[in-house]
Amino acid sequence: RAGLFPRAVERDKAVLGRVIFYDKKLSKDGTVSCASCHKQSLAFSDDKAFSDGVYDRSTSRNSIALGSVANFSAYYGTDLNGSNAIRFFWDNRAETAADQSKGSMTNEREMDMKMHEIAAMVQSQPYYEPLFKKAFGHNNVTEALVLEAVSNFVNAMGSFQSKFDAEANTKNPSFVGSFGNILYSDNFNGFTTAENRGKALFNANCASCHSGNMGRPVLQLANNGLEANPTDLGVGGINGIEAQKGSFKVPTLRNIALTAPYMHDGRFASLSEVVDFYNTGIQNHPFLHEDLKVGGQPKKMNFTATDKTDLIAFLNTLTDDQLLTDKRFSDPFKQ
């Protein structure tokens, strides 16, 4: 967990935020909550390419797994970590967890509410009164305080109890190249031969973007060659920067084995399909990231069948089973 410095989270606010996160009453038709698209059993991801929103609408992008992150407060959010902080959404348009929460709550394809409607609903439900008083010392619900509570809940999340972490904590890391690329080059004693081979393949081919310690990603965004002519322009569609059109967030990969389907549009149903894509399927694009080019052409990683099996075996070591059942992040409403 080298480089992981989480900020303090206010517990009572996080407890309140947990209830808000799971409360379907806070959507326009009463059928959707934040947790509908971020399921704890799936490392707070969804198993659909596009999640179900209110009135049978679908989201426009795949739901990012909240459980892919070692700790949000450690390096996400400009409010906590300054201008170099990792931002939220596939197109990095939200600077803070509050911005991200507001964006989802008010998105017409997701919860389709106005923030004042959410504040009024929280004010009207009796089960919020003691929680709000404990968190803020009063029961005067405002939009800002609702978002502050949800932010504390999200910022409390983190995944750092995988097999990979148990082994990494016994080794000294090395810092390689770009900021954030922390590798563990030695074999892990508790890994199988296949898992150690997969780790070496990951370090050689994937870590320069995603990082070798599964902490802060090395890159905040990249064009990975999904399409030669993308219709979804990603980060460039938000900021208008030509060179960033077709670029998307570089996610961290904790719990990756649980969070299919993959990519911003959920186009790949399995890790096997993802590896096949990077092996031979990268499309040329004017702004394809340099790490995915060789001689100006899309890189072909040329993994053998054994390489592919080993790489997936390593990715499976990133699963944190404790996160999937941790009561602090579970549904507080009786089923």
TALINZI-V802646 format. One record per pair of residues at least 12 apart in sequence whose C-alpha atoms are under 10 Angstrom apart, sorted by the first residue. I is the first residue (numbers start at 1). GAP is how many residues later the second one is. Records with the same first field share a line. If there is no record, write none. Layout:
# TALINZI-V802646
I = GAP  GAP
This chain:
# TALINZI-V802646
1 = 69  159  160  164  165  167  168  172  181  212  213  214
2 = 166  167  170  171  172  178  180  181  211  212  213  214
3 = 71  72  177  179  210  212  213
4 = 66  67  68  69  70  71  211  212
5 = 66  68  69  70
6 = 64  65  66  67  68  69  70  74  149  150  152
7 = 64  65  66  67  68  73  74  148  149
8 = 65  66  144  147  148
9 = 64  142  143  144  145  146  147  148
10 = 125  139  142  143  145  146
11 = 123  124  138  141  142  145
12 = 119  120  121  122  123  124  137  140  141
13 = 118  119  120  121  122  123  132  133  135  136  137  138  139  140
14 = 121  134  135  136  137  138  139  140  141  142  143  314  315
15 = 116  117  119  120  134  135  137  138  313  314  317
16 = 112  113  114  115  116  117  118  119  120  130  132  133  134  136  137
17 = 114  115  118  128  129  130  131  132  133  134  135  136  137  312
18 = 16  17  131  132  133  134  135  136  310  311  312  313  314
19 = 108  109  112  130  131  134  310  311  312  313  314
20 = 13  14  15  98  102  108  126  127  129  130  133  312
21 = 12  13  14  15  17  80  128  129  130  132  133  308  309  310  311
22 = 12  13  14  16  17  307  308  309  310  311
23 = 12  13  99  308  309  310
24 = 12  87
25 = 86  93  96  97  100
26 = 79  85  86  87  88  89  91  92  93  94  95  96
27 = 26  27  78  79  81  83  84  85  86  87  90  91  94
28 = 25  26  27  77  78  80  82  83  84  85  86  89  90
29 = 24  25  26  27  82  83  84
30 = 24  25  81
31 = 21  22  23  24  25  80
32 = 20  21  22  23  73  78  79  80
33 = 20  21  71  72  77  78
34 = 19  67  70  71  76  77  116
35 = 295  296
36 = 15  16  17  74  75
37 = 13  14  15  16  22  25  26  27  28  73
38 = 13  25  26  27  28  29
39 = 26  27  28  220  285  291  292
40 = 25  26  27  283  284  285  286  289  290  291
41 = 26  217  218  280  282  283  284  285  289
42 = 23  24  25  213  214  215  216  217  218  281  282
43 = 21  22  23  24  25  26  116  211  212  213  214  215  216  276  277  278  280  281  282
44 = 19  20  21  22  23  24  113  211  214  215  279  280  285
45 = 17  18  19  20  21  22  23  210  211  213  214  215  216
46 = 16  17  18  19  212  213  214  215  220
47 = 15  16  211  212  213  214  215  219  222
48 = 14  15  211  212  213  214  217  218  219  221
49 = 12  13  14  211  212  213  214  215  216  217  218  219  220
50 = 12  13  211  214  215  216  217
51 = 12  58  59
52 = 57  58  59
53 = 54  55  56  57  58  59
54 = 53  54  55  56  57  58  59
55 = 53  54  55  56  57
56 = 53  54
57 = 51  52  53  54
58 = 50  51  52
59 = 45  48  49  50  51  206
60 = 49  50  172  204  205
61 = 28  29  171  202  203  204  205
62 = 27  28  198  199  200  201  202  203  204  205
63 = 26  27  196  198  199  200  201  202  203
64 = 24  25  26  187  195  198  199  200  202
65 = 186  187  188  189  190  191  193  194  195
66 = 88  91  92  93  186  188  189  193
67 = 90  91  92  93  185  186  187  188  189  191  192  252  253  256  257
68 = 89  90  91  92  146  147  183  184  185  186  187  188  190  191  250  251  252
69 = 88  89  90  91  145  146  147  148  182  183  184  185  186
70 = 87  88  89  90  91  143  144  145  146  182  183  184
71 = 83  84  85  86  87  88  89  144  145
72 = 14  25  79  80  82  83  84  85  86  87  144
73 = 12  24  78  79  81  82  83  84  85
74 = 12  81  82  84  141  142
75 = 12  80  140  141  142
76 = 12  19  20  21  79  140
77 = 17  18  19  20  21  22  23  74  78
78 = 16  17  18  19
79 = 16  17  18  19
80 = 16  17  75
81 = 15
82 = 13
83 = 12
84 = 136
85 = 131  135
86 = 130  131  133  134  135  163  164  165
87 = 12  13  133  162
88 = 12  13  161
89 = 14  15  145  146  159  160  162  175
90 = 131  144  145  157  158  159  160  161  173  174  175
91 = 129  130  141  142  143  144  145  146  147  148  155  156  157  158  159  173
92 = 128  129  142  143  144  146  147  156  157  158
93 = 141  142  145  146
96 = 55  59
97 = 50  51  53  54  55  56  57  58
98 = 46  47  48  49  50  51  52  53  54  56
99 = 48  52
100 = 47  51
101 = 45  46  47  49  50  53
102 = 12  13  41  42  44  45  48
103 = 12
105 = 13
106 = 12
114 = 29
115 = 27  28  29  31  32
116 = 25  26  27  28
117 = 26
118 = 23  24  25  28
119 = 21  22  23  24  25  26  27  28
120 = 21  22  23
121 = 20
122 = 17  19  20  21  24
123 = 16  17  18  19
124 = 17
128 = 13
129 = 12
132 = 13  14  17
135 = 14
136 = 13
153 = 175  176
154 = 175
156 = 172  173
157 = 166  171  172
158 = 96  162  165
159 = 55  56  95  96  159  160  161  162  163  164  165
160 = 54  55  94  95  158  159  160  162  163
161 = 157  158  159  160  161  162
162 = 92  93  154  155  156  157  158  159  160  161
163 = 27  28  151  153  154  155  156  157  158
164 = 24  26  27  31  35  49  50  90  150  151  152  153  154  155  156
165 = 48  49  152  153  154  155
166 = 22  24  151
167 = 17  20  21  22  23  24  150
168 = 15  16  18  19  20  21  45
170 = 18  19
171 = 13  14  15  16  17  18
172 = 12  13  14
173 = 12  13  39  40
174 = 12  38  39
175 = 37
176 = 31  32  35  36
177 = 31  41
178 = 30  31  33  40  41
179 = 29  32  37  38  39  40
180 = 27  28  29  30  31  32  33  34  35  36  37  38  39
181 = 22  26  27  28  29  30  31  32  33  34  35  36  37  38
182 = 21  25  26  28  29  30  31  32  33  34  35  36
183 = 16  17  19  20  21  24  25  28  29  30  31
184 = 15  16  19  28  29
185 = 14  15  18  19  27
186 = 13  14
187 = 12  13
191 = 122  123  126
192 = 118  121  122
193 = 117  120  121
194 = 112  113  115  116  117  118  119  120
195 = 114  115  116  117  118  119  120  121  122
196 = 114  115  117  118
197 = 109  110  112  113  114  116  117
198 = 108  109  110  111  112  113  114  115  116  117
199 = 13  111  112  113  114  115  116  118
200 = 12  110  111  114
201 = 102  106  107  109  110  113
202 = 108  109  110  112  113
205 = 73  86  87  96
206 = 72  85  86
208 = 83
209 = 12  13  41  42  43  80  82
210 = 40  41  42  43
211 = 40  41  42
212 = 40
213 = 39  40  41
214 = 37  38  39  40  104
215 = 37  38  39
216 = 34  35  36
217 = 32  33  34  35  36
218 = 32  33  34
219 = 30  31  32
220 = 27  28  29  30  31
221 = 13  14  23  25  26  27  28  29  30  68
222 = 12  13  21  22  23  24  25  26  27  28  65  66  67  68  69  70
223 = 12  20  21  22  23  24  25  26  27  61  62  63  64  65  66  67  69
224 = 22  23  24  26  54  58  59  60  61  63  64  65  66  67  68  69  74
225 = 21  22  52  53  56  57  58  59  60  61  62  63  64  67  68  73  74
226 = 20  21  37  41  51  52  55  56  57  58  59  62
227 = 19  54  55  56  57  58  61
228 = 18  54  55  56  57  58  59  60
229 = 16  17  54  55  56  57
230 = 15  16  17  55
231 = 14  15
232 = 13  14  15  16  32  33
233 = 12  13  14  15
234 = 12  13  14  15  30
235 = 12  13  14
236 = 12
242 = 44  45
243 = 43  44  45
244 = 43  44
245 = 41  42  43
246 = 39  40  41  42
247 = 40  41  42
248 = 15  16
249 = 14  15
250 = 13
251 = 12
253 = 62  65  66
254 = 61  62  63  64  65  66
255 = 60  61  62  63  64  65  66  68  69
256 = 14  15  56  59  60  61  62  63  64
257 = 13  14  55  56  57  58  59  60  61  62
258 = 12  13  58  60  61  62
259 = 12
261 = 12  13
262 = 12
271 = 37  40  41  44  45
272 = 36  37  39  40
274 = 38
275 = 26  28  32  33  34  36  37
276 = 24  25  26  27  32
277 = 23  24
278 = 14  20  21  22  23  24  25
279 = 20  21  22  23  24  25  29
280 = 18  19  20  21  22  23
281 = 17  18  19  20
282 = 15  16  17  18  19
283 = 14  15  16
284 = 12  13  14  15
285 = 12  13
